[in-house]
Amino acid sequence: MPVEDKKELKTPIIINAKKVDKDLEPIIAKQILAESGGNPKAVGPETKYGQAKGLMQLLDSTAKEQMTKLGLD
């Protein structure tokens, strides 16, 4: 999904084994299902780097970095 308007990001992403949001790139949908099973509240185990969270199982530092790159900070 191209980020043209920050309002787009407020739309919830529907993803589970049976339904994927039609605007979500298939490769991203597959990655989300692999990382978190589609659970936005998923939390990974504690590692020396931190704890991965969310649909994409990002570390807090990675999530902040990506938000800055997208101008969402």
Residue pairs with C-beta under 8 A, 6 or more apart in sequence:
1 8
1 23
1 24
1 25
3 9
3 70
6 71
6 72
9 72
13 21
13 24
13 32
13 55
14 20
14 21
15 21
15 24
15 29
15 32
15 33
15 38
15 55
16 38
17 33
17 38
20 26
20 29
21 29
31 56
32 38
32 55
32 56
35 42
35 52
35 55
35 56
35 57
36 42
36 54
36 55
36 56
36 57
38 55
39 55
40 54
40 55
41 54
42 53
42 54
42 55
42 57
43 51
43 52
43 53
44 51
44 52
44 53
44 57
45 51
49 59
50 59
50 60
50 61
51 59
51 60
52 58
52 59
53 59
53 60
53 63
54 63
58 66
64 73
67 73
